[in-house]
């Protein structure tokens, strides 16, 4: 996760992470929640 954050900050890379882990999701700057293929929340 630290590597992803560093690549984003230093290189300006966009990282798309798909996870079921709420802990890992906290590393992102934007979170989109899907439920049965639709965005919620």
MMTF fields as JSON, N, C-alpha, C and O atoms, coordinates in Angstrom:
{
  "mmtfVersion": "1.0.0",
  "mmtfProducer": "UNKNOWN",
  "numBonds": 163,
  "numAtoms": 164,
  "numGroups": 41,
  "numChains": 1,
  "numModels": 1,
  "chainsPerModel": [1],
  "groupsPerChain": [41],
  "chainIdList": ["A"],
  "bondAtomList": [4, 2, 8, 6, 12, 10, 16, 14, 20, 18, 24, 22, 28, 26, 32, 30, 36, 34, 40, 38, 44, 42, 48, 46, 52, 50, 56, 54, 60, 58, 64, 62, 68, 66, 72, 70, 76, 74, 80, 78, 84, 82, 88, 86, 92, 90, 96, 94, 100, 98, 104, 102, 108, 106, 112, 110, 116, 114, 120, 118, 124, 122, 128, 126, 132, 130, 136, 134, 140, 138, 144, 142, 148, 146, 152, 150, 156, 154, 160, 158],
  "bondOrderList": [1, 1, 1, 1, 1, 1, 1, 1, 1, 1, 1, 1, 1, 1, 1, 1, 1, 1, 1, 1, 1, 1, 1, 1, 1, 1, 1, 1, 1, 1, 1, 1, 1, 1, 1, 1, 1, 1, 1, 1],
  "groupList": [{"groupName": "UNK", "atomNameList": ["N", "CA", "C", "O"], "elementList": ["N", "C", "C", "O"], "formalChargeList": [0, 0, 0, 0], "bondAtomList": [1, 0, 2, 1, 3, 2], "bondOrderList": [1, 1, 2], "singleLetterCode": "X", "chemCompType": "L-PEPTIDE LINKING"}],
  "groupTypeList": [0, 0, 0, 0, 0, 0, 0, 0, 0, 0, 0, 0, 0, 0, 0, 0, 0, 0, 0, 0, 0, 0, 0, 0, 0, 0, 0, 0, 0, 0, 0, 0, 0, 0, 0, 0, 0, 0, 0, 0, 0],
  "groupIdList": [1, 2, 3, 4, 5, 6, 7, 8, 9, 10, 11, 12, 13, 14, 15, 16, 17, 18, 19, 20, 21, 22, 23, 24, 25, 26, 27, 28, 29, 30, 31, 32, 33, 34, 35, 36, 37, 38, 39, 40, 41],
  "secStructList": [7, 2, 2, 2, 2, 2, 2, 2, 2, 2, 2, 7, 7, 7, 7, 7, 7, 7, 7, 1, 7, 2, 2, 2, 2, 6, 6, 1, 1, 7, 7, 7, 3, 3, 3, 6, 6, 3, 3, 3, 7],
  "xCoordList": [0.819, 0.0, 0.872, 0.554, 1.968, 2.875, 3.464, 3.657, 3.745, 4.274, 3.242, 3.588, 1.993, 0.941, 0.831, 0.731, 0.848, 0.732, 1.912, 1.737, 3.109, 4.309, 4.274, 4.615, 3.866, 3.769, 2.759, 2.983, 1.666, 0.656, 1.193, 1.007, 1.852, 2.333, 3.529, 3.589, 4.48, 5.717, 5.61, 6.206, 4.865, 4.782, 3.449, 3.292, 2.494, 1.194, 0.354, -0.59, 0.705, -0.025, -1.367, -1.49, -2.359, -3.663, -3.676, -3.312, -4.09, -4.153, -5.619, -6.324, -6.078, -7.431, -7.317, -6.73, -7.873, -7.798, -9.205, -10.127, -9.362, -10.642, -10.428, -9.581, -11.196, -10.963, -12.24, -13.197, -12.237, -13.309, -12.854, -13.628, -11.603, -11.014, -11.256, -10.772, -11.998, -12.223, -10.912, -10.716, -10.026, -8.729, -7.914, -7.349, -7.854, -7.112, -7.776, -7.087, -9.089, -9.812, -9.482, -9.599, -9.075, -8.768, -7.533, -7.306, -6.733, -5.541, -5.902, -5.095, -7.08, -7.482, -7.948, -8.239, -8.013, -8.52, -9.976, -10.654, -10.447, -11.848, -12.311, -11.606, -13.488, -14.019, -15.387, -16.254, -15.566, -16.851, -17.301, -16.55, -18.521, -19.058, -20.039, -20.911, -19.886, -20.79, -21.667, -21.208, -22.933, -23.856, -24.637, -25.408, -24.438, -25.088, -24.82, -25.71, -23.579, -23.167, -23.559, -23.305, -24.171, -24.569, -23.848, -23.586, -23.53, -22.875, -23.881, -25.035, -23.419, -24.245, -23.432, -22.202, -24.117, -23.456, -22.703, -22.086],
  "yCoordList": [-1.171, 0.0, 1.248, 2.241, 1.189, 2.34, 2.594, 3.743, 1.525, 1.669, 2.35, 3.251, 1.934, 2.576, 4.057, 4.895, 4.372, 5.768, 6.583, 7.699, 6.015, 6.72, 6.933, 8.013, 5.91, 6.056, 7.133, 7.898, 7.198, 8.212, 9.604, 10.517, 9.77, 11.088, 11.542, 12.697, 10.65, 11.041, 11.054, 11.91, 10.124, 9.993, 10.482, 10.592, 10.776, 11.228, 10.128, 10.405, 8.869, 7.745, 7.557, 7.731, 7.202, 6.861, 5.367, 4.56, 5.006, 3.609, 3.254, 3.925, 2.21, 1.709, 0.428, -0.552, 0.439, -0.715, -1.258, -0.512, -2.544, -3.203, -4.112, -5.005, -3.887, -4.636, -4.83, -4.068, -5.845, -6.057, -5.591, -5.616, -5.169, -4.762, -3.278, -2.424, -2.98, -1.585, -0.922, 0.27, -1.683, -1.139, -0.694, 0.399, -1.528, -1.16, 0.01, 0.851, 0.075, 1.156, 2.517, 3.533, 2.557, 3.834, 4.495, 5.685, 3.747, 4.327, 5.211, 6.04, 5.049, 5.812, 7.211, 7.524, 8.052, 9.406, 9.508, 10.49, 8.496, 8.452, 7.004, 6.103, 6.78, 5.43, 5.364, 6.202, 4.367, 4.107, 2.732, 1.762, 2.645, 1.392, 0.848, 1.568, -0.445, -1.102, -2.099, -2.789, -2.166, -3.166, -3.705, -2.981, -4.971, -5.623, -4.845, -4.688, -4.36, -3.683, -2.216, -1.576, -1.683, -0.27, 0.472, -0.075, 1.74, 2.545, 2.937, 3.257, 2.905, 3.295, 4.204, 4.203, 4.975, 5.815, 6.893, 7.692],
  "zCoordList": [0.0, 0.0, 0.0, -0.655, 0.735, 0.755, -0.632, -1.028, -1.362, -2.72, -3.617, -4.38, -3.534, -4.334, -4.002, -4.898, -2.727, -2.306, -2.834, -3.323, -2.732, -3.196, -4.71, -5.192, -5.46, -6.915, -7.286, -8.225, -6.568, -6.828, -6.549, -7.354, -5.426, -5.033, -5.848, -6.269, -6.076, -6.745, -8.267, -8.921, -8.829, -10.282, -10.848, -12.064, -9.968, -10.425, -11.056, -11.796, -10.759, -11.333, -10.641, -9.429, -11.43, -10.879, -10.588, -11.443, -9.402, -8.988, -8.786, -8.033, -9.449, -9.247, -8.444, -8.902, -7.263, -6.368, -6.171, -5.843, -6.371, -6.118, -4.923, -4.96, -3.858, -2.637, -1.837, -1.969, -1.02, -0.047, 1.331, 2.288, 1.428, 2.699, 2.962, 2.22, 4.01, 4.375, 4.791, 4.555, 5.403, 5.818, 4.602, 4.6, 3.585, 2.37, 1.659, 1.082, 1.693, 1.021, 1.622, 0.937, 2.88, 3.52, 2.923, 3.142, 2.176, 1.553, 0.365, -0.055, -0.169, -1.34, -0.994, 0.16, -2.027, -1.839, -2.273, -1.973, -2.974, -3.403, -3.334, -3.789, -2.769, -2.64, -3.312, -3.064, -4.156, -4.801, -4.336, -4.437, -3.829, -3.322, -4.348, -4.834, -4.675, -5.603, -4.858, -3.947, -5.256, -4.717, -5.895, -6.524, -6.191, -7.351, -8.64, -9.477, -8.792, -10.01, -10.112, -11.133, -9.07, -9.081, -7.971, -6.9, -8.252, -7.23, -6.146, -6.431, -4.912, -3.77, -2.865, -2.914, -2.042, -1.05, -1.661, -0.956]
}
